[in-house]
């Protein structure tokens, strides 16, 4: 029975309460990073690819038949990963864009929490130093992405981080709990399902982990059949079965067009090696090695660096060279470099037996990190702002307009169409097939059969565009530039369909065409 004696002494608070409070206060840099990320996202739009994939997800939920009722070169994982955000948004009456942003923040916290639970006390940061490491990760995962925020590549990086933490523990002979390795494996499988190229981010560090166990050959087999490897394989096989069972039209229609028209339009290998993302990854790794002064980095740093090269190889293999393709590689390389800086400079403590680093090394390391971050940030802020165009289309066109775009990609039509609560006209409201086919026909030496196939694809695409303009009467036609305008009027069927429209205004190089009989 509890005593009510007022003279009874109050038990003293546990001694570790003050330590826990100081530990929480120590996370103020992470709180500042999260506040900055929140501000950035509140004044930014989701990029054109995310907006287009949200639209595809909505079409599928409305009963559209993928790759028949709409056209897209990417496999279904590209829009399936956004379907949960659409469903949650409908349930709570908020926009899918808001839910996507919130889910990416939540996924970042979950990923970093799994990483923290997987790592041990001294790998590579002590608990005292982890607040700075967490703040660094928040900046690289939530602020640095810029226009690549919530892209498939961004989501894949978040999914794969726990797997890399597990690899670093396996490399030193530790076995994390099965629940952690299983969840990490699910994340690795999701990343590979999003883009098979991302398997390279796991395959490149794999030999290093095996090499660390070279004197324990029986453990190598244990590692290769570990829960994380099994779960990764299971997720990939499950996605493959889903693809065959539920999306046969991708294999029968979408994939052949993508292989013929979209995939061959790549940059040369030498140009890809000179890609800014590849150079930034190499710089970050070289600077990190230089800061080590001949010491061998911790397994986590090595695994992250090797995975960054794996993502860089994935960038090269994709052959497009777009900045968001390089974001995972750059962010991961900078994460490894940042952890080195934190451990060597910020996390210095006398009881480690190390000597305090020179001030020159401190300035050099942080300065180069800042330079790499600045270049990467500018490189990722590559999507033009369309605020003026959105406002002008809203002024000129009816509410909830039907919009079609003469453009080679979604950059003009999205997110503009979603911001105006409009309807994209056509299986794809932009001409990715004609754009790619036209470039291939003009830039490469093709055999008669290949040329005929491309011309047939382009003919079908042009006919669909003309029929959509003539039959579905869009409220606005957006023309990306003089090249697209010349292309359109060089084909009689499109020129005839555009005869019912007139150019009204040009905003940021994009022409706005309205119906000639429009009262506005």
C-alpha positions in Angstrom: 0.0 0.0 0.0 1.3 3.4 -0.9 2.2 5.7 2.0 0.5 9.2 2.1 2.9 10.5 4.8 3.8 14.1 3.7 7.1 13.7 5.6 8.1 10.8 3.4 11.1 11.9 1.2 10.4 12.1 -2.5 12.6 9.5 -4.4 15.3 11.2 -6.3 15.0 11.2 -10.1 17.2 8.7 -11.9 20.6 10.0 -12.6 20.3 9.3 -16.3 17.3 11.6 -16.7 19.5 14.6 -17.1 21.7 12.8 -19.5 18.7 11.8 -21.6 17.5 15.4 -21.6 20.9 16.6 -22.8 20.9 14.0 -25.5 17.5 15.2 -26.8 18.7 18.8 -26.7 21.7 17.7 -28.7 19.4 17.0 -31.6 18.8 20.6 -32.3 20.8 20.6 -35.6 18.5 17.8 -36.8 15.5 19.8 -35.8 16.9 22.8 -37.7 17.5 20.6 -40.8 13.9 19.3 -40.6 12.6 22.8 -40.3 14.6 23.8 -43.4 13.3 20.8 -45.3 9.7 21.6 -44.3 10.0 25.2 -45.5 11.7 24.1 -48.8 8.9 21.6 -49.5 6.1 24.0 -48.6 7.2 26.4 -51.3 8.1 23.7 -53.9 6.1 21.6 -56.3 6.6 17.9 -56.9 8.4 17.5 -60.2 6.9 16.5 -63.5 7.7 12.8 -63.3 6.1 12.4 -59.9 3.1 14.4 -61.0 2.7 12.2 -64.1 3.1 9.0 -62.1 0.4 10.2 -59.7 -1.9 10.8 -62.6 -1.2 7.3 -63.9 -1.9 5.8 -60.5 -5.2 7.7 -60.4 -6.1 6.4 -63.9 -5.4 2.8 -62.8 -7.6 3.2 -59.7 -10.3 4.6 -61.9 -10.2 1.4 -64.0 -7.8 2.4 -66.8 -5.9 -0.5 -68.5 -2.2 0.2 -68.1 -0.2 0.6 -71.3 -3.4 0.4 -73.4 -5.4 3.4 -72.0 -2.2 5.3 -71.3 1.3 5.2 -72.7 4.5 5.2 -70.7 8.0 3.7 -71.2 8.5 2.8 -67.5 7.4 -0.5 -65.8 4.4 -0.4 -63.4 6.5 0.0 -60.2 7.0 3.6 -61.4 3.3 4.5 -60.6 2.5 1.7 -58.1 4.8 3.2 -55.4 2.6 6.3 -55.4 -0.8 4.5 -55.2 -0.7 4.4 -51.3 -0.4 8.2 -51.3 -3.4 8.5 -53.6 -5.5 6.2 -51.4 -4.5 7.9 -48.2 -5.2 11.3 -49.7 -8.7 10.2 -50.7 -9.4 8.8 -47.3 -8.5 12.0 -45.5 -9.5 14.5 -48.1 -6.1 15.9 -48.9 -4.0 16.1 -52.0 -1.9 13.2 -53.1 1.0 15.6 -53.4 0.8 16.5 -49.7 0.6 12.8 -48.8 3.6 11.9 -51.0 5.7 14.6 -49.2 4.6 13.5 -45.8 5.3 9.8 -46.6 8.8 10.6 -47.9 9.5 12.4 -44.6 8.2 9.4 -42.7 10.2 7.0 -44.8 13.3 9.0 -44.1 12.8 8.7 -40.4 12.0 5.0 -40.6 15.1 4.3 -42.8 17.4 6.2 -40.4 15.9 4.6 -37.4 16.5 1.2 -38.9 20.1 2.2 -39.7 20.6 3.4 -36.1 19.1 0.2 -34.6 21.3 -1.9 -36.8 24.6 -0.1 -36.1 26.5 -0.7 -32.9 27.9 1.8 -30.5 31.2 2.5 -32.3 30.2 2.0 -35.9 31.3 4.6 -37.0 29.9 7.2 -34.6 29.4 7.1 -30.8 26.0 7.9 -29.4 27.2 11.3 -28.4 28.1 12.1 -32.0 25.0 10.7 -33.7 22.8 13.8 -33.5 25.2 15.5 -35.9 25.2 12.4 -38.1 21.4 12.4 -38.1 21.2 16.1 -39.0 23.6 15.5 -41.8 21.5 12.6 -43.1 18.3 14.8 -42.9 20.0 17.5 -45.0 21.2 15.0 -47.6 17.9 13.1 -47.8 15.4 15.9 -47.5 17.0 19.2 -48.6 19.6 18.2 -51.2 17.2 16.3 -53.5 15.7 19.6 -54.7 13.7 18.9 -57.9 14.4 15.1 -57.4 12.4 15.0 -54.2 10.1 11.9 -54.1 11.5 10.7 -57.5 11.8 6.9 -57.8 15.5 7.3 -57.3 15.1 9.2 -54.1 12.7 6.6 -52.7 15.0 3.8 -53.7 17.9 5.4 -51.8 15.7 5.6 -48.6 14.7 2.0 -49.1 18.3 0.7 -49.5 20.0 2.5 -46.6 19.1 -0.2 -43.9 20.5 -2.9 -46.2 23.9 -1.1 -46.4 23.9 -0.8 -42.6 23.4 -4.6 -42.3 26.2 -5.1 -44.8 28.5 -3.1 -42.7 27.7 -5.2 -39.6 28.1 -8.4 -41.6 31.5 -7.2 -42.7 32.8 -7.1 -39.1 31.2 -10.5 -38.1 28.1 -9.2 -36.3 24.7 -10.5 -36.9 21.9 -8.0 -36.4 18.5 -9.1 -35.2 16.4 -11.0 -37.8 13.6 -8.4 -37.7 16.1 -5.7 -38.7 17.7 -7.8 -41.4 14.3 -8.9 -42.8 13.1 -5.3 -43.0 16.4 -4.2 -44.6 15.9 -7.0 -47.2 12.4 -5.8 -48.0 13.8 -2.3 -48.6 16.5 -3.7 -50.9 13.9 -5.6 -52.9 11.8 -2.5 -53.2 14.7 -0.5 -54.5 15.5 -3.2 -57.2 11.8 -3.5 -58.1 11.7 0.3 -58.7 14.7 0.0 -61.1 16.6 -3.2 -61.6 19.7 -1.0 -62.2 19.8 -0.3 -58.5 20.8 -3.9 -57.8 24.3 -2.6 -58.6 24.3 -0.6 -55.3 24.1 -3.9 -53.5 26.2 -6.0 -55.8 29.3 -3.7 -55.8 29.7 -3.8 -51.9 29.0 -7.6 -51.8 32.5 -8.8 -52.7 34.0 -6.6 -49.9 31.7 -8.2 -47.3 32.6 -11.7 -48.6 36.3 -10.8 -48.6 36.1 -9.7 -45.0 35.0 -13.3 -44.2 37.6 -14.9 -46.4 39.0 -16.9 -43.5 35.6 -18.3 -42.5 34.4 -19.8 -45.7 31.5 -21.6 -44.0 30.1 -18.1 -43.0 30.2 -16.9 -46.5 27.4 -19.3 -47.4 25.5 -18.2 -44.3 25.8 -14.6 -45.4 24.7 -15.3 -49.0 21.6 -17.1 -47.6 20.9 -14.6 -44.8 17.5 -13.2 -44.1 18.2 -9.9 -45.8 19.3 -11.6 -49.0 16.3 -14.0 -48.9 13.8 -11.1 -48.4 15.4 -9.1 -51.2 15.0 -12.0 -53.6 11.5 -12.7 -52.4 10.3 -9.1 -53.0 11.9 -9.0 -56.4 10.3 -12.4 -57.4 6.9 -11.2 -56.0 7.1 -8.1 -58.1 8.1 -10.2 -61.2 5.1 -12.4 -60.6 2.8 -9.3 -60.2 4.2 -7.9 -63.4 3.5 -11.1 -65.4 0.1 -11.7 -63.8 -1.4 -8.2 -63.5 0.4 -6.2 -66.2 0.8 -8.4 -69.2 0.2 -5.4 -71.5 3.5 -3.9 -70.3 5.3 -7.0 -71.6 3.3 -7.2 -74.8 3.0 -3.5 -75.6 4.8 -1.1 -73.3 8.2 -2.8 -73.2 8.6 -3.4 -77.0 8.0 0.3 -77.6 10.3 1.4 -74.9 13.1 -0.9 -76.1 12.7 0.3 -79.7 12.2 4.0 -79.1 13.2 5.1 -75.6 16.1 2.9 -74.5 18.4 3.4 -77.5 18.4 7.2 -77.2 21.3 7.3 -74.8 24.5 9.3 -74.3 27.8 7.8 -75.2 29.9 6.0 -72.5 32.5 8.8 -72.5 29.9 11.5 -72.0 28.4 9.5 -69.1 31.8 9.2 -67.5 32.0 13.0 -67.6 28.6 13.4 -66.1 28.6 15.9 -63.2 27.2 13.3 -60.8 29.9 10.8 -61.6 32.6 13.4 -61.1 31.0 14.5 -57.7 31.0 10.9 -56.5 34.6 10.5 -57.4 35.6 13.7 -55.7 33.7 12.9 -52.5 35.4 9.5 -52.2 38.9 10.8 -53.1 38.6 13.6 -50.5 37.4 11.1 -47.9 40.4 8.9 -48.6 42.7 11.9 -48.3 41.3 12.8 -44.9 42.0 9.3 -43.6 45.8 9.9 -43.9 46.5 6.3 -44.8 44.1 4.8 -42.2 41.6 2.2 -43.3 38.0 3.6 -43.1 35.4 1.9 -41.1 33.3 -0.9 -42.8 30.2 1.4 -42.9 32.2 4.1 -44.8 33.6 1.5 -47.2 30.2 -0.1 -47.8 28.6 3.3 -48.4 31.3 4.4 -50.8 31.1 1.2 -52.8 27.3 1.5 -52.9 27.7 5.0 -54.2 29.9 3.7 -57.0 27.2 1.1 -57.6 24.6 3.8 -58.0 27.0 5.7 -60.3 27.3 2.6 -62.4 23.5 2.5 -62.5 23.5 6.1 -63.7 25.9 5.2 -66.5 24.0 2.0 -67.5 20.7 4.0 -67.8 22.6 6.3 -70.3 20.3 9.3 -69.9 22.6 11.4 -67.7 19.7 13.2 -66.0 20.6 14.8 -62.6 18.0 12.9 -60.6 19.5 9.6 -61.9 22.7 10.6 -60.2 21.2 11.8 -56.9 21.4 8.5 -55.0 25.1 8.1 -55.9 26.0 11.7 -54.9 24.0 11.7 -51.7 25.5 8.4 -50.6 29.0 9.5 -51.4 28.5 12.7 -49.5 27.0 10.8 -46.6 30.2 8.7 -46.3 32.3 11.8 -46.5 30.2 13.6 -44.0 30.4 10.8 -41.5 34.2 10.8 -41.8 34.2 14.6 -41.1 31.9 14.2 -38.1 34.0 11.3 -36.6 37.3 12.9 -37.3 36.6 16.5 -36.4 33.2 17.0 -34.7 33.3 13.7 -32.9 36.9 13.9 -31.7 37.4 12.9 -28.1 40.6 12.4 -26.2 39.7 8.9 -25.0 39.9 7.4 -28.5 43.6 7.5 -28.4 43.7 9.6 -31.6 45.4 13.0 -31.9 43.4 16.1 -32.6 43.3 16.8 -36.3 45.0 20.0 -37.6 42.9 23.1 -38.3 44.0 23.0 -41.9 42.5 19.6 -42.4 39.3 20.7 -40.8 39.0 23.8 -43.1 40.0 21.7 -46.1 37.5 18.9 -45.5 34.5 21.0 -44.6 35.3 23.4 -47.4 35.4 20.7 -50.0 32.2 19.1 -48.6 30.5 22.4 -48.9 31.7 22.9 -52.5 30.5 19.4 -53.5 27.1 20.0 -51.8 26.7 23.4 -53.6 27.5 21.9 -57.0 25.2 18.9 -56.4 22.4 21.2 -55.2 22.6 23.4 -58.3 22.7 20.3 -60.5 19.5 18.9 -58.9 17.6 22.2 -59.2 17.2 21.8 -63.0 13.5 21.8 -63.5 12.2 25.2 -64.7 9.7 27.0 -62.7 6.3 27.2 -64.4 4.5 29.5 -62.0 3.9 32.2 -64.6 2.7 29.7 -67.1 0.3 28.1 -64.6 -1.2 31.5 -63.7 -1.6 32.5 -67.4 -3.3 29.2 -68.4 -5.6 29.6 -65.4 -6.5 33.1 -66.6 -7.1 32.2 -70.2 -8.6 28.7 -70.1 -11.8 27.5 -68.4 -11.7 26.0 -65.0 -10.5 22.4 -64.8 -9.2 22.6 -68.4 -8.5 19.8 -70.8 -4.8 20.2 -71.8 -2.6 18.6 -74.5 1.1 19.5 -74.9 3.3 19.5 -77.9 6.5 18.4 -76.1 8.9 15.5 -75.9 8.3 14.9 -72.2 6.1 15.8 -69.3 7.9 19.0 -68.2 5.3 21.4 -69.6 2.1 19.5 -68.9 3.0 18.5 -65.4 2.6 19.5 -62.7 0.7 22.3 -64.4 -2.3 20.1 -65.3 -2.6 18.9 -61.7 -2.2 22.4 -60.2 -5.2 23.5 -62.3 -7.2 20.3 -61.5 -7.3 19.7 -65.3 -7.5 16.7 -67.5 -4.6 15.5 -69.6 -5.8 14.7 -73.1 -4.6 11.5 -74.7 -2.8 8.3 -73.7 0.2 10.5 -73.1 -0.4 14.3 -73.3 3.1 14.7 -74.7 4.9 13.0 -77.5 7.7 11.0 -76.0 7.3 8.3 -78.8 7.5 10.8 -81.7 10.3 12.8 -80.0 12.5 9.8 -79.4 11.7 8.2 -82.7 12.5 11.4 -84.6 15.8 11.8 -82.9 16.8 8.2 -83.6 15.8 8.5 -87.2 17.9 11.6 -87.7 20.9 10.7 -85.6 21.7 7.0 -86.2 22.3 4.7 -89.1 19.4 2.2 -89.1 18.6 -0.8 -91.1 15.4 -0.8 -93.2 13.5 -3.0 -90.7 14.4 -0.8 -87.7 13.7 2.4 -89.6 10.3 1.1 -90.7 9.4 0.1 -87.1 10.3 3.6 -85.8 8.4 5.3 -88.5 5.3 3.2 -87.8 5.5 4.0 -84.1 5.8 7.7 -84.9 2.9 7.6 -87.4 0.6 6.0 -84.8 1.7 8.6 -82.2 1.0 11.5 -84.6 -2.4 10.1 -85.6 -3.4 9.8 -81.9 -2.3 13.4 -81.3 -4.3 14.7 -84.3 -7.4 12.6 -83.3 -7.2 13.9 -79.7 -7.1 17.5 -80.7 -9.8 17.1 -83.3 -12.1 14.8 -81.3 -11.6 15.7 -77.7 -11.4 19.4 -78.1 -8.8 20.4 -75.5 -9.3 23.7 -73.8 -5.6 24.6 -74.3 -2.7 23.4 -76.4 0.7 24.1 -75.0 3.6 24.2 -77.5 7.0 23.8 -75.8 9.0 25.8 -78.4 9.8 26.5 -82.0 11.1 23.0 -82.7 7.9 21.3 -81.6 5.9 23.9 -83.5 7.8 23.2 -86.7 7.5 19.5 -86.1 3.7 19.7 -85.7 3.2 21.9 -88.8 5.4 19.6 -90.9 2.8 16.9 -90.6 -0.5 17.7 -92.4 -2.7 15.7 -90.0 -1.5 17.6 -86.9 -1.5 21.0 -88.8 -5.1 20.4 -89.8 -6.2 19.6 -86.3 -4.4 22.8 -85.0 -6.3 24.8 -87.6 -9.1 25.2 -85.0 -6.7 26.9 -82.5 -4.9 30.2 -82.4 -1.8 31.3 -80.6 -2.7 33.6 -77.8 0.4 34.2 -75.7 3.9 33.0 -75.0 5.1 32.5 -71.4 8.7 31.4 -70.6 9.1 30.1 -74.1 5.9 28.1 -74.1 3.1 29.1 -76.5 -0.5 28.9 -75.3 -3.0 28.0 -78.0 -6.8 28.4 -77.4 -9.8 27.4 -79.6 -10.5 30.1 -82.2 -14.2 30.1 -81.2 -13.3 30.5 -77.5 -15.2 33.4 -75.9 -12.1 34.1 -73.7 
